[in-house]
Amino acid sequence: MLSWDLGRDESLASWPRAVVFPAIMMGVNGKGKTRRQGAKSGLGLWFALGVWIVLVSIPLSYFSAAHLTSLPIAKQPLSSSLDGRWRIMHVLGESCACSRSVLDYLQRRGALSDVAEETLLLEARPGSLEGLRQAGFLANGGDAEALCAGYGAEGVPFFQILRPDGEVAYSGSYFDGMARPTSGFLDVDTLRTLRSGGWVPERPVYGCPTSDRLRTRLDPFGLKQL
């Protein structure tokens, strides 16, 4: 029978091989098992992270595409009214987040007194039309597919400025870039410039696709409608 003096300074070299070898192997096997478990755990985390990135990047890529793509809008006059006045025609979409900010802005400022202002609201709710009318606008609801078929317009928000003879003086965005500038909405400034004989640049519309064709391509997840 073996006995060990725990107070003695014994090295492993002096221990019986039958005791030392299994102890060493147990330590090696334990470390190896721990390393393998750690590797498996690390691979699992990287795999989960990769899946998460893919799932997030797909809808975000569509969201970015909808923001970065210039949308086709109407170039022909959307109003046939001729009363000798300048006219602003606002074209918005009720379900479009970009349009809702314009809608709020129009209701706050009210219709201008020295020009005619109309609003065409796609997918309109009765309360929104009534709010625009109370603010002084001639407001009507519209169908997005009919607007696309008749005028080739497939995006909102945009506005037109018509001269007293009905000619389109401007048709484009409310903003001077993809992101809203600090200068705010440019419809009134654009009107003032044109009425004084000035020139304004064409501003592409980066907003919400309205036709089924473009919605399928650019916003299949409906992110622009949030």
Disulfide bonds with the S-S distance in Angstrom:
Cys96-Cys208 2.02
